């Protein structure tokens, strides 16, 4: 089976989620500024949904933390105001994964005790055409029969659960990956001023083709223990390693 380089994958988004052992007071969850070093440019508090959201610039994108009484979600994603034309990406996975990982390792020691951790991301791999995208996926998905020349729509999702390398009873890892071949077509919509005729939709001849990989690597919900101190750092590093393995080696047992 062929392997891909992490340098080939481009990052659309990265995520860390932690599920807390005990509910916390949301008024005490201002972590963005202490982590990044400056105040976020957005702060939203939704009392009815029990949600506090802080967001601001980070590297060449946006960093958002969503805090609920029993959960934190950190998300790194492109700035909608500065999206590149070719693909909605932040840059090479090999570089941005490590920088996001370092930032989360800096935050995790201040996190309340957790019982579950998840690492996720959406990665894009450019291709020369839809058949080329299918050929790349064929190399990464040995269990799937793919006919690159005649495949027009491809999505494959699988979870290969594995024991954690921490040797803790009951601690297993879900390795959920969703693979797809995608073709992005540009269209022009002409909306008549009079409104007496329907809009005219014109498809432009150029297209962008890619492989899309969605990762959701998480400790199983059945585990009831507490992941505190250095253990949660080790588990997060392990989840990132699993994500890197999938991006590099494909769907492996």
C-alpha positions as CSV (number, residue, x, y, z in Angstrom):
1,X,0.0,0.0,0.0
2,X,1.3,3.5,-0.9
3,X,1.8,6.1,1.8
4,X,1.1,9.8,1.5
5,X,3.2,12.5,3.1
6,X,1.7,14.8,5.8
7,X,3.2,17.6,3.7
8,X,0.7,16.8,0.9
9,X,-2.4,17.2,3.1
10,X,-3.7,20.7,3.6
11,X,-5.6,21.7,6.7
12,X,-9.2,22.8,6.5
13,X,-9.7,22.7,10.2
14,X,-8.4,21.1,13.4
15,X,-10.2,20.4,16.7
16,X,-9.7,19.4,20.3
17,X,-12.7,18.4,22.5
18,X,-12.6,17.5,26.1
19,X,-15.6,16.1,28.2
20,X,-15.5,17.1,31.8
21,X,-16.0,14.9,34.9
22,X,-18.0,17.6,36.7
23,X,-19.9,20.6,35.4
24,X,-18.2,23.9,35.9
25,X,-19.3,27.5,36.3
26,X,-19.2,29.2,32.9
27,X,-18.3,32.5,34.3
28,X,-14.9,31.1,35.1
29,X,-14.0,29.9,31.6
30,X,-12.1,32.8,30.0
31,X,-9.1,30.8,28.7
32,X,-8.5,32.4,25.3
33,X,-6.5,35.4,26.4
34,X,-4.4,33.6,28.9
35,X,-3.5,31.0,26.3
36,X,-2.9,33.2,23.2
37,X,-1.6,36.3,24.9
38,X,-4.1,38.9,23.7
39,X,-7.9,39.4,24.0
40,X,-10.2,37.7,21.6
41,X,-12.0,39.9,19.1
42,X,-15.3,38.1,19.6
43,X,-17.1,37.0,22.8
44,X,-20.6,35.6,22.8
45,X,-22.5,34.4,25.8
46,X,-25.7,32.4,25.3
47,X,-27.3,31.8,28.6
48,X,-30.1,29.7,27.4
49,X,-27.8,27.3,25.6
50,X,-25.2,27.4,28.5
51,X,-22.5,28.4,26.0
52,X,-19.6,30.8,26.1
53,X,-17.7,31.3,22.8
54,X,-14.4,33.2,22.5
55,X,-12.7,33.7,19.1
56,X,-9.8,35.6,17.6
57,X,-6.9,35.4,15.1
58,X,-4.3,32.7,15.4
59,X,-1.5,32.2,12.9
60,X,-3.2,32.7,9.5
61,X,-6.6,31.6,10.6
62,X,-9.1,31.8,13.5
63,X,-9.1,30.1,16.8
64,X,-12.3,29.5,18.7
65,X,-13.1,28.0,22.1
66,X,-16.7,26.9,22.9
67,X,-17.2,26.3,26.6
68,X,-20.2,24.5,28.0
69,X,-20.7,23.4,31.6
70,X,-19.4,19.9,30.8
71,X,-17.3,20.3,27.6
72,X,-14.7,22.4,25.8
73,X,-14.2,22.5,22.0
74,X,-11.1,24.3,20.5
75,X,-11.3,24.8,16.8
76,X,-8.7,26.2,14.3
77,X,-10.1,27.1,10.9
78,X,-9.6,29.6,8.0
79,X,-10.7,33.2,8.3
80,X,-13.9,33.5,6.1
81,X,-12.8,37.0,5.1
82,X,-9.4,35.7,3.7
83,X,-10.2,32.4,2.1
84,X,-7.9,31.4,-0.8
85,X,-9.6,30.9,-4.1
86,X,-8.2,27.5,-4.8
87,X,-9.2,25.7,-1.6
88,X,-10.5,26.8,1.8
89,X,-7.3,25.7,3.7
90,X,-4.9,27.0,6.3
91,X,-1.7,25.4,5.0
92,X,0.3,22.1,5.2
93,X,-0.9,19.6,7.8
94,X,2.7,18.7,8.9
95,X,3.3,22.3,10.1
96,X,0.0,23.3,11.4
97,X,-0.8,20.1,13.3
98,X,2.3,20.4,15.4
99,X,1.6,24.1,16.2
100,X,-2.0,23.4,17.1
101,X,-0.8,20.4,19.2
102,X,1.7,22.6,21.1
103,X,-0.9,25.2,21.8
104,X,-3.4,22.6,23.2
105,X,-0.7,21.0,25.3
106,X,-0.1,24.4,26.8
107,X,-3.8,24.7,27.7
108,X,-4.6,21.2,28.9
109,X,-2.9,21.5,32.3
110,X,-5.3,24.3,33.2
111,X,-8.3,22.3,32.1
112,X,-10.6,20.8,34.8
113,X,-10.5,17.0,35.1
114,X,-11.9,15.1,32.1
115,X,-13.1,11.6,31.3
116,X,-13.0,11.8,27.5
117,X,-10.8,13.4,24.9
118,X,-11.2,13.8,21.1
119,X,-8.9,15.1,18.3
120,X,-10.4,15.9,15.0
121,X,-9.6,17.6,11.7
122,X,-10.6,18.0,8.1
123,X,-7.7,17.5,5.6
124,X,-7.7,18.1,1.8
125,X,-5.3,16.5,-0.7
126,X,-5.3,18.3,-4.1
127,X,-5.7,16.1,-7.2
128,X,-5.3,16.6,-11.0
129,X,-8.9,15.4,-11.7
130,X,-11.6,13.3,-10.2
131,X,-10.0,10.0,-11.5
132,X,-6.7,11.1,-9.9
133,X,-8.5,11.8,-6.6
134,X,-10.0,8.3,-6.8
135,X,-6.5,6.8,-7.6
136,X,-5.0,8.5,-4.5
137,X,-7.8,7.1,-2.3
138,X,-7.4,3.7,-3.8
139,X,-3.8,3.6,-2.5
140,X,-5.0,4.7,0.9
141,X,-8.0,2.4,1.2
142,X,-6.8,-1.1,0.5
143,X,-10.0,-2.7,1.8
144,X,-12.1,-0.8,-0.8
145,X,-12.5,-1.7,-4.5
146,X,-12.3,1.5,-6.5
147,X,-12.5,1.9,-10.3
148,X,-10.9,5.4,-10.7
149,X,-11.9,5.9,-14.3
150,X,-15.6,5.2,-13.8
151,X,-16.2,6.5,-10.3
152,X,-18.2,9.7,-10.0
153,X,-19.1,9.7,-6.3
154,X,-17.0,8.1,-3.5
155,X,-17.5,8.3,0.3
156,X,-16.1,5.7,2.7
157,X,-16.4,5.8,6.5
158,X,-15.0,3.4,9.0
159,X,-14.2,3.2,12.7
160,X,-11.3,0.8,13.6
161,X,-11.3,0.8,17.5
162,X,-7.9,0.1,19.1
163,X,-6.6,-0.3,22.7
164,X,-4.8,2.7,24.0
165,X,-1.1,2.3,24.3
166,X,-1.4,3.6,27.9
167,X,-2.4,0.1,29.1
168,X,-5.3,1.3,31.1
169,X,-8.2,-1.1,31.6
170,X,-11.2,-0.1,29.4
171,X,-9.4,2.7,27.7
172,X,-9.9,2.2,24.0
173,X,-9.6,4.7,21.1
174,X,-12.1,5.2,18.3
175,X,-10.3,5.7,15.0
176,X,-13.1,7.2,12.9
177,X,-12.1,8.3,9.4
178,X,-14.3,9.5,6.5
179,X,-12.8,9.6,3.0
180,X,-14.3,11.1,-0.1
181,X,-13.3,12.2,-3.6
182,X,-14.6,15.8,-4.2
183,X,-14.9,17.9,-7.3
184,X,-15.6,21.7,-6.8
185,X,-17.3,23.4,-9.8
186,X,-17.5,27.1,-10.2
187,X,-20.9,28.6,-11.3
188,X,-22.2,32.0,-12.1
189,X,-25.7,32.9,-11.2
190,X,-27.4,35.6,-13.1
191,X,-30.4,37.0,-11.2
192,X,-32.6,39.1,-13.5
193,X,-33.7,42.5,-12.1
194,X,-37.3,42.2,-13.1
195,X,-37.9,38.9,-11.4
196,X,-40.1,37.7,-14.2
197,X,-37.8,34.9,-15.3
198,X,-35.8,32.3,-13.2
199,X,-32.1,32.9,-12.5
200,X,-29.7,31.7,-15.1
201,X,-27.0,29.3,-13.8
202,X,-23.8,28.9,-15.8
203,X,-21.2,26.3,-14.9
204,X,-17.7,27.4,-15.6
205,X,-15.3,24.9,-17.3
206,X,-12.6,25.0,-14.6
207,X,-12.9,22.7,-11.6
208,X,-10.9,21.8,-8.5
209,X,-10.5,18.2,-7.5
210,X,-9.3,16.7,-4.2
211,X,-9.4,14.0,-1.6
212,X,-11.1,14.8,1.7
213,X,-10.3,13.1,5.0
214,X,-12.3,13.8,8.1
215,X,-10.7,12.6,11.3
216,X,-12.5,12.0,14.6
217,X,-10.0,10.2,17.0
218,X,-11.5,9.9,20.5
219,X,-11.4,7.9,23.7
220,X,-14.5,5.7,23.9
221,X,-17.5,6.9,25.8
222,X,-17.7,3.6,27.8
223,X,-14.6,4.5,29.7
224,X,-15.6,5.8,33.1
225,X,-12.3,6.7,34.7
226,X,-10.8,10.2,35.1
227,X,-8.0,11.4,32.8
228,X,-6.1,14.0,34.9
229,X,-2.6,15.4,35.2
230,X,0.0,14.1,32.8
231,X,-2.3,11.3,31.6
232,X,-4.6,13.7,29.6
233,X,-1.5,15.1,27.9
234,X,-0.3,11.7,27.0
235,X,-3.7,10.7,25.7
236,X,-4.0,13.8,23.5
237,X,-0.5,13.1,22.1
238,X,-1.6,9.5,21.3
239,X,-4.7,10.7,19.5
240,X,-2.7,13.1,17.4
241,X,-0.3,10.2,16.6
242,X,-3.2,8.1,15.5
243,X,-4.5,10.9,13.2
244,X,-1.0,11.3,11.7
245,X,-0.8,7.5,11.1
246,X,-4.2,7.5,9.2
247,X,-3.2,10.6,7.1
248,X,0.1,8.9,6.2
249,X,-0.7,5.2,5.9
250,X,-4.4,5.3,5.1
251,X,-7.0,3.0,6.5
252,X,-5.0,0.4,8.4
253,X,-6.1,-2.2,11.0
